[in-house]
Amino acid sequence: MSGSRGIVSRRAVLRGAVVGVAGAGLASAQAAYAGNGSAVGLLNEDAVDAVASGLDRDLIELRRDIHRHPEIPGQEQRTAEVVAQRLRAAGLDVTTGVGGHGVVGILSGARHGRTVAYRSDMDAVPPSDQVGGGTHAAHLCGHDIHTAVGVGVAEVLARLRNRLAGTVVFVFQPAEETLTGAAAMLDDGVFARARPSEIHAMHCGPFPVGQFVVTPGFGLPGQDRGVITLVGHDATARARRLAAEIGALSTVSRPATSEDLERLVADIQAPDGPLAEFVFMQAQVSEAEGRAEVRLSYRCWPEDRHIAIRADIRRLASSDGQASVAFPNDPFPAMVCSEREGQAVKRYLQQAAGRDRVRTLQAAIPFSGEDFALFLDRLPGTYTFLGVRAPGAAIETSYPHFGAFDPDERAIGHGVRAMAGWLARRTR
């Protein structure tokens, strides 16, 4: 992890690969929020940078504190308390316990405008979801950075509320890793007090620090699960054959080497490349007395391929008259970002950060999903990847869920400035 001291200009922060940091303690926060933002005129990127420069060091320390106290999905109590404290100190209207340990903070600007939402996820990665397995929960997906960025955006805009139009609803979500937190927050009326017209989010990605990757028309695949039950004295042998046949439906394999990861990052940025369509299938056999089961899960793109893939699975299973196929639930939806909002955030970031700092996702990543999909099913919005790869670092240090994940903390400053400016633009 790295960082440097000193305050630098907005152009150095957003256009370069270096972020300056300066101290800003919580003790004097409320006075600062009360005293800033009195200048006339609409909020702009220079105003954002002037405030953000005083928060950089403090937000890095916030991330490190959260990183030292990882909490698995559904157990984010401490993280939620830290977030709520910071938001209240900034003067937001805060509600806790939304859909579990979810936190919602509402920031109203001094001017009339639109209402938009911003989501940050808070949970750590359980050992079972870490590549290669782990022994304890750890922030290997960057949710500690996401939370620090979300808090930073709220604090920056709160200090500038007298120049802010509209309302921003900050959603700090639990249980993203289990794909249950978004649904729980929606079921609990996360937008009951302030209904946004759109929602936005940011996620760490294996791209150079200081770069952003936008996702108009793309995102992440959903997931489907099923079980095939076979009976008879040779059920286990037949299940193993069937599992192999179902596994052969897969068109991609999980990356195993650094070279595989580098190729994946290149492929998702290639128009009409090898990942324009894919199936990532996993099938495992479990045994019980007198029967065996093939438990399968898969991701695919485009999303409507679920219909054909289910038909293929049933066809393969039907060759064995003693096999029954069940798909207990509808597929979990793919996260697909709207083209219009995706192009809008692309134009904004190109203006704010420079065209050379903005790339475009051209294909979905086959091995990951996101329950932000459920928010996007309700509202249009954007999902932007935040580059966290340090110069010269191995790609595993910036690829989520790897044990070597060690993001460049300077990304926090980039994310805060980019999203504070973007949200201020969208609330007008």
C-alpha positions as CSV (number, residue, x, y, z in Angstrom):
1,M,0.0,0.0,0.0
2,S,1.3,3.4,-0.8
3,G,0.6,7.1,-0.5
4,S,2.3,10.4,-0.5
5,R,2.0,13.6,1.5
6,G,1.3,17.1,0.3
7,I,-1.6,18.8,-1.5
8,V,-1.7,18.8,-5.2
9,S,-3.9,20.4,-7.8
10,R,-7.1,18.9,-9.2
11,R,-5.3,18.2,-12.6
12,A,-2.5,16.4,-10.8
13,V,-4.9,14.3,-8.9
14,L,-7.3,13.4,-11.7
15,R,-5.0,13.5,-14.7
16,G,-1.8,12.0,-13.1
17,A,-1.1,8.8,-11.2
18,V,-0.3,10.5,-7.9
19,V,-2.7,11.7,-5.3
20,G,-1.6,14.1,-2.5
21,V,-2.9,13.6,1.0
22,A,-3.4,16.0,3.9
23,G,-4.7,15.5,7.4
24,A,-8.3,16.2,8.3
25,G,-9.4,14.9,11.7
26,L,-13.0,14.0,12.7
27,A,-12.8,16.1,15.8
28,S,-13.2,19.4,13.9
29,A,-15.4,18.0,11.2
30,Q,-18.7,19.5,12.3
31,A,-17.3,23.0,12.5
32,A,-15.8,22.5,9.0
33,Y,-19.1,21.4,7.6
34,A,-20.9,24.3,9.1
35,G,-18.4,26.8,7.8
36,N,-17.6,25.7,4.2
37,G,-19.6,26.0,1.0
38,S,-20.9,29.5,1.4
39,A,-19.5,30.8,-1.9
40,V,-22.1,31.6,-4.6
41,G,-22.3,29.6,-7.9
42,L,-22.8,26.0,-8.7
43,L,-20.5,23.4,-7.3
44,N,-17.6,22.5,-9.7
45,E,-14.6,20.2,-9.9
46,D,-12.2,22.8,-8.5
47,A,-14.4,23.3,-5.4
48,V,-14.5,19.5,-5.0
49,D,-10.8,19.2,-5.2
50,A,-10.2,22.1,-2.8
51,V,-12.2,20.2,-0.1
52,A,-11.1,16.7,-1.0
53,S,-7.4,17.7,-0.6
54,G,-8.0,18.2,3.1
55,L,-9.6,14.7,3.5
56,D,-7.2,12.5,1.6
57,R,-5.0,11.3,4.5
58,D,-8.0,10.9,6.8
59,L,-9.8,8.7,4.3
60,I,-6.8,6.5,3.9
61,E,-6.7,6.1,7.6
62,L,-10.5,5.3,7.6
63,R,-9.8,2.6,5.0
64,R,-7.0,1.1,7.0
65,D,-9.3,1.0,10.1
66,I,-12.0,-0.8,8.2
67,H,-9.4,-3.1,6.7
68,R,-8.2,-4.1,10.2
69,H,-11.7,-5.1,11.2
70,P,-13.1,-7.2,8.4
71,E,-16.7,-8.3,8.9
72,I,-18.3,-11.1,6.8
73,P,-21.7,-10.6,5.1
74,G,-24.5,-9.9,7.6
75,Q,-22.1,-9.1,10.4
76,E,-21.0,-5.6,9.4
77,Q,-22.0,-4.0,12.7
78,R,-18.8,-2.2,13.5
79,T,-18.3,-0.9,10.0
80,A,-21.9,0.4,9.9
81,E,-21.3,2.2,13.2
82,V,-18.2,3.9,11.9
83,V,-20.0,4.9,8.7
84,A,-23.0,6.3,10.5
85,Q,-20.8,8.3,12.9
86,R,-19.0,9.9,10.0
87,L,-22.2,10.7,8.1
88,R,-23.8,12.2,11.2
89,A,-20.8,14.3,11.9
90,A,-21.0,15.6,8.3
91,G,-24.6,16.6,9.0
92,L,-26.5,14.0,6.9
93,D,-29.8,12.6,7.9
94,V,-28.8,9.0,8.8
95,T,-30.9,5.8,9.2
96,T,-29.2,2.6,10.4
97,G,-30.3,-1.0,10.4
98,V,-31.7,-1.0,6.9
99,G,-31.8,-4.5,5.5
100,G,-29.5,-5.7,8.3
101,H,-26.6,-3.4,9.0
102,G,-27.3,-1.1,6.0
103,V,-26.8,2.6,6.5
104,V,-28.6,5.3,4.5
105,G,-27.5,9.0,4.7
106,I,-29.5,11.7,3.0
107,L,-27.7,14.9,2.0
108,S,-29.9,17.8,0.8
109,G,-28.3,20.6,-1.1
110,A,-29.3,24.3,-0.7
111,R,-30.6,24.5,-4.2
112,H,-33.5,22.8,-6.0
113,G,-32.5,19.8,-8.1
114,R,-32.8,16.1,-8.7
115,T,-32.4,13.2,-6.2
116,V,-29.7,10.6,-7.0
117,A,-28.3,7.7,-5.0
118,Y,-24.8,6.3,-4.5
119,R,-24.1,2.8,-3.3
120,S,-21.0,1.5,-1.4
121,D,-20.7,-2.1,-0.2
122,M,-19.2,-2.8,3.3
123,D,-18.7,-6.5,3.8
124,A,-15.4,-8.5,3.7
125,V,-14.8,-11.7,1.8
126,P,-15.4,-14.9,3.7
127,P,-12.6,-17.5,3.6
128,S,-14.6,-19.8,1.3
129,D,-14.9,-17.1,-1.4
130,Q,-11.2,-16.3,-1.5
131,V,-9.2,-17.6,-4.5
132,G,-7.4,-20.6,-3.3
133,G,-9.2,-20.5,0.0
134,G,-8.4,-18.5,3.1
135,T,-8.3,-18.9,6.9
136,H,-10.1,-15.7,7.9
137,A,-12.3,-13.0,6.6
138,A,-10.4,-10.3,4.7
139,H,-11.1,-7.2,2.6
140,L,-9.9,-8.8,-0.6
141,C,-12.6,-7.3,-2.8
142,G,-12.0,-3.6,-2.1
143,H,-15.2,-3.0,-0.1
144,D,-13.0,-1.1,2.5
145,I,-12.0,1.2,-0.3
146,H,-15.5,1.5,-1.6
147,T,-16.7,2.5,1.9
148,A,-13.9,5.1,2.3
149,V,-14.8,6.5,-1.1
150,G,-18.5,6.7,-0.2
151,V,-17.8,8.4,3.1
152,G,-15.4,10.8,1.4
153,V,-17.9,11.8,-1.3
154,A,-20.5,12.4,1.4
155,E,-18.1,14.5,3.4
156,V,-16.9,16.6,0.4
157,L,-20.5,17.3,-0.8
158,A,-21.6,18.1,2.8
159,R,-19.0,20.7,3.1
160,L,-20.2,22.2,-0.2
161,R,-23.9,21.8,0.5
162,N,-24.6,25.5,0.0
163,R,-23.5,25.1,-3.6
164,L,-25.1,21.7,-4.1
165,A,-28.3,21.3,-6.0
166,G,-30.7,18.5,-5.2
167,T,-30.3,15.6,-2.9
168,V,-27.9,12.7,-2.7
169,V,-28.9,9.4,-1.0
170,F,-25.8,7.5,0.2
171,V,-26.5,3.7,0.5
172,F,-24.0,1.7,2.5
173,Q,-24.9,-1.9,1.8
174,P,-24.2,-5.1,3.7
175,A,-23.9,-8.6,2.4
176,E,-22.9,-8.0,-1.2
177,E,-20.7,-11.0,-1.3
178,T,-23.7,-13.3,-0.6
179,L,-25.9,-11.4,-3.1
180,T,-28.5,-10.8,-0.3
181,G,-27.8,-7.2,0.9
182,A,-29.4,-5.3,-1.9
183,A,-32.6,-7.3,-1.8
184,A,-32.8,-6.9,2.0
185,M,-32.3,-3.1,1.7
186,L,-34.9,-2.8,-1.0
187,D,-37.4,-5.0,1.0
188,D,-36.8,-2.7,4.0
189,G,-37.7,0.4,2.1
190,V,-34.2,1.9,1.5
191,F,-35.7,4.7,-0.6
192,A,-38.8,5.2,1.4
193,R,-37.7,8.7,2.6
194,A,-36.1,9.9,-0.6
195,R,-36.8,8.4,-4.0
196,P,-33.8,8.8,-6.3
197,S,-34.2,9.0,-10.1
198,E,-31.0,7.1,-10.7
199,I,-28.2,5.2,-8.7
200,H,-24.5,5.0,-9.2
201,A,-21.6,2.8,-7.8
202,M,-17.9,2.2,-8.1
203,H,-15.8,-0.9,-7.7
204,C,-12.1,-1.6,-7.5
205,G,-10.7,-3.1,-10.7
206,P,-7.3,-4.4,-12.0
207,F,-6.5,-1.2,-13.9
208,P,-3.8,1.3,-13.3
209,V,-4.4,3.6,-10.4
210,G,-5.9,6.9,-11.7
211,Q,-7.8,5.2,-14.5
212,F,-11.6,4.5,-14.7
213,V,-13.4,1.9,-16.7
214,V,-17.0,2.7,-17.6
215,T,-19.6,0.1,-18.5
216,P,-22.4,1.4,-20.8
217,G,-24.5,-1.5,-21.9
218,F,-22.3,-4.0,-20.0
219,G,-21.7,-5.1,-16.5
220,L,-21.5,-8.4,-14.8
221,P,-23.4,-11.7,-15.5
222,G,-26.1,-13.2,-13.3
223,Q,-26.0,-16.7,-12.0
224,D,-28.2,-19.7,-12.3
225,R,-28.2,-22.8,-10.1
226,G,-29.7,-26.3,-10.5
227,V,-29.6,-29.8,-9.2
228,I,-29.9,-33.1,-10.9
229,T,-30.8,-36.2,-8.9
230,L,-29.9,-39.7,-10.0
231,V,-31.0,-42.9,-8.4
232,G,-29.9,-46.5,-8.6
233,H,-26.9,-48.7,-7.6
234,D,-24.6,-46.9,-10.1
235,A,-26.0,-43.4,-9.5
236,T,-22.6,-42.0,-8.5
237,A,-20.8,-43.2,-11.6
238,R,-23.6,-41.9,-13.9
239,A,-23.6,-38.6,-12.0
240,R,-19.8,-38.2,-12.6
241,R,-20.3,-38.8,-16.3
242,L,-23.2,-36.3,-16.5
243,A,-21.2,-33.7,-14.5
244,A,-18.4,-33.9,-17.0
245,E,-20.8,-33.5,-19.9
246,I,-22.4,-30.5,-18.3
247,G,-19.0,-29.0,-17.5
248,A,-18.1,-29.3,-21.2
249,L,-20.8,-26.6,-21.9
250,S,-18.4,-24.1,-20.4
251,T,-16.6,-21.9,-23.0
252,V,-14.2,-20.2,-20.5
253,S,-12.0,-21.3,-17.7
254,R,-11.2,-19.5,-14.5
255,P,-7.8,-17.7,-14.7
256,A,-5.0,-19.8,-13.3
257,T,-1.9,-17.6,-13.9
258,S,-0.9,-14.0,-14.1
259,E,-0.8,-14.3,-17.9
260,D,-4.4,-15.5,-17.8
261,L,-5.5,-12.5,-15.7
262,E,-3.7,-10.1,-18.0
263,R,-5.4,-11.7,-21.0
264,L,-8.8,-11.4,-19.3
265,V,-8.3,-7.7,-18.6
266,A,-7.4,-7.2,-22.3
267,D,-10.3,-9.3,-23.5
268,I,-13.0,-7.4,-21.5
269,Q,-11.8,-4.2,-23.3
270,A,-11.9,-5.7,-26.8
271,P,-15.0,-4.9,-28.9
272,D,-16.5,-8.1,-30.3
273,G,-13.7,-10.0,-28.6
274,P,-13.6,-13.6,-27.3
275,L,-15.9,-12.7,-24.4
276,A,-18.8,-11.3,-26.4
277,E,-20.6,-14.5,-25.6
278,F,-19.6,-17.1,-22.9
279,V,-20.7,-19.8,-20.6
280,F,-18.9,-20.4,-17.3
281,M,-20.2,-23.7,-15.9
282,Q,-19.4,-25.5,-12.7
283,A,-20.8,-28.9,-11.8
284,Q,-20.0,-31.0,-8.8
285,V,-21.2,-34.5,-7.6
286,S,-22.4,-35.2,-4.1
287,E,-23.2,-38.7,-2.9
288,A,-25.9,-40.1,-0.7
289,E,-27.2,-43.7,0.0
290,G,-28.9,-45.0,-3.1
291,R,-28.6,-41.7,-5.0
292,A,-26.3,-39.0,-6.3
293,E,-26.7,-35.3,-7.1
294,V,-25.0,-33.1,-9.7
295,R,-25.1,-29.6,-8.3
296,L,-24.4,-27.0,-10.9
297,S,-24.1,-23.2,-11.2
298,Y,-23.2,-21.1,-14.2
299,R,-22.9,-17.6,-15.5
300,C,-23.5,-16.6,-19.1
301,W,-23.6,-13.7,-21.5
302,P,-25.9,-12.5,-23.0
303,E,-28.3,-13.0,-20.1
304,D,-31.1,-14.5,-22.2
305,R,-28.8,-17.5,-22.9
306,H,-30.1,-19.0,-19.6
307,I,-33.1,-20.4,-21.5
308,A,-31.0,-22.3,-24.0
309,I,-28.5,-23.5,-21.4
310,R,-31.3,-24.9,-19.2
311,A,-32.6,-26.8,-22.2
312,D,-29.1,-28.2,-22.9
313,I,-28.8,-29.4,-19.3
314,R,-32.2,-31.1,-19.4
315,R,-31.3,-32.7,-22.7
316,L,-28.1,-34.2,-21.3
317,A,-29.9,-35.4,-18.2
318,S,-32.8,-36.9,-20.2
319,S,-30.4,-39.5,-21.6
320,D,-30.6,-41.1,-18.2
321,G,-34.1,-42.1,-17.5
322,Q,-33.5,-42.1,-13.7
323,A,-32.4,-38.5,-13.5
324,S,-34.6,-35.5,-12.4
325,V,-33.7,-31.9,-13.0
326,A,-34.7,-29.0,-10.8
327,F,-33.9,-25.3,-11.0
328,P,-35.3,-24.0,-7.7
329,N,-35.3,-20.3,-8.5
330,D,-35.1,-17.9,-11.4
331,P,-31.6,-17.0,-12.3
332,F,-30.1,-14.1,-10.3
333,P,-30.2,-11.2,-12.8
334,A,-27.2,-9.9,-14.6
335,M,-26.0,-6.4,-13.8
336,V,-26.4,-4.4,-17.0
337,C,-25.8,-0.7,-16.9
338,S,-27.9,1.6,-19.1
339,E,-26.3,2.9,-22.2
340,R,-27.4,6.5,-21.8
341,E,-26.1,7.0,-18.2
342,G,-23.0,5.0,-19.0
343,Q,-22.1,7.2,-21.9
344,A,-22.9,10.3,-19.7
345,V,-20.4,9.2,-17.0
346,K,-17.9,8.4,-19.7
347,R,-18.1,12.0,-21.0
348,Y,-17.9,13.4,-17.6
349,L,-14.8,11.5,-16.6
350,Q,-13.1,12.2,-19.8
351,Q,-13.7,15.9,-19.1
352,A,-12.6,15.7,-15.5
353,A,-9.8,13.1,-15.6
354,G,-8.7,13.3,-19.2
355,R,-9.6,11.0,-22.1
356,D,-6.5,8.9,-21.6
357,R,-7.7,8.0,-18.1
358,V,-11.0,6.6,-19.2
359,R,-11.6,3.2,-20.8
360,T,-14.7,1.3,-21.7
361,L,-15.7,-2.2,-20.8
362,Q,-16.7,-4.1,-23.9
363,A,-17.6,-7.5,-22.4
364,A,-18.9,-8.8,-19.1
365,I,-16.4,-10.5,-16.7
366,P,-17.4,-14.2,-16.7
367,F,-16.4,-15.1,-13.1
368,S,-18.1,-12.3,-11.1
369,G,-21.6,-11.1,-10.2
370,E,-23.1,-8.1,-8.3
371,D,-26.3,-7.6,-6.5
372,F,-26.2,-4.0,-7.5
373,A,-28.1,-5.6,-10.4
374,L,-31.2,-5.4,-8.2
375,F,-30.9,-1.6,-7.8
376,L,-30.3,-1.2,-11.5
377,D,-33.5,-3.3,-12.1
378,R,-35.4,-0.5,-10.3
379,L,-33.4,2.6,-11.4
380,P,-31.1,3.6,-14.3
381,G,-27.5,4.1,-13.2
382,T,-23.8,3.5,-13.7
383,Y,-21.2,1.1,-12.3
384,T,-17.6,2.4,-12.8
385,F,-14.4,0.4,-12.2
386,L,-11.8,2.3,-10.2
387,G,-8.2,1.4,-11.1
388,V,-6.3,0.2,-8.0
389,R,-3.2,-1.3,-9.6
390,A,0.0,0.3,-8.4
391,P,2.8,1.0,-10.9
392,G,4.9,-2.1,-11.5
393,A,2.7,-4.3,-9.3
394,A,1.7,-7.8,-10.2
395,I,-1.9,-8.0,-11.5
396,E,-2.9,-10.3,-8.5
397,T,-2.5,-7.3,-6.2
398,S,-5.4,-5.5,-7.9
399,Y,-7.6,-8.4,-8.8
400,P,-10.4,-8.9,-6.3
401,H,-10.6,-12.1,-4.2
402,F,-7.0,-13.0,-4.6
403,G,-5.0,-13.4,-1.4
404,A,-2.4,-11.0,-2.8
405,F,-4.9,-8.2,-3.3
406,D,-3.2,-5.1,-2.1
407,P,-4.8,-2.0,-3.8
408,D,-3.0,1.3,-4.2
409,E,-4.7,3.5,-1.6
410,R,-4.2,6.6,-3.8
411,A,-7.2,5.3,-5.7
412,I,-9.4,6.6,-2.9
413,G,-8.6,10.2,-3.7
414,H,-9.3,9.5,-7.4
415,G,-12.6,7.9,-6.6
416,V,-13.8,10.6,-4.2
417,R,-13.1,13.5,-6.6
418,A,-14.6,11.6,-9.6
419,M,-17.8,10.6,-7.9
420,A,-18.3,13.8,-5.9
421,G,-18.1,15.8,-9.1
422,W,-20.3,13.3,-11.0
423,L,-23.0,13.2,-8.4
424,A,-23.0,17.0,-8.1
425,R,-23.5,17.2,-11.9
426,R,-26.3,14.7,-11.8
427,T,-28.3,16.4,-9.1
428,R,-28.6,19.7,-11.1
